[in-house]
Amino acid sequence: MSLAWEVTEEDVEIVLKRNRVQVSNSTLSEWHSSLDCDKIEKVVLSCVDFDAQCDAALNEIEEQLKEQLSQLKG
């Protein structure tokens, strides 16, 4: 776990709400656990401004979730 940036379940929930997706709390936790938080942190730390960091984190979370879903669909 990094001290620079923490990805929370609330971050995942924001991404899901943006995409009008509702899931159970257990699925939310599962999806949060499946994220590559190191990759998200690397993307975030490439931004200087805090607002840009937040946007970058949410965008990376969304991309990772989309990639995981597309792999499940085969």
Residue pairs with C-beta under 8 A, 6 or more apart in sequence:
1 37
2 37
2 38
2 41
4 41
4 44
4 45
5 40
5 41
5 44
5 45
5 53
5 57
6 37
7 32
7 35
7 37
7 40
7 41
7 57
7 61
8 32
9 28
9 29
9 32
11 32
11 57
11 58
11 61
12 28
12 31
12 32
12 35
12 61
12 65
13 28
14 58
15 58
15 61
15 62
15 65
16 22
16 23
16 28
16 65
18 58
18 62
19 62
23 31
31 65
31 68
34 64
34 68
35 61
35 64
35 65
36 64
39 60
39 64
40 57
40 60
40 61
40 64
43 56
43 57
43 59
43 60
44 53
44 56
44 57
44 60
45 53
46 56
47 53
47 55
47 56
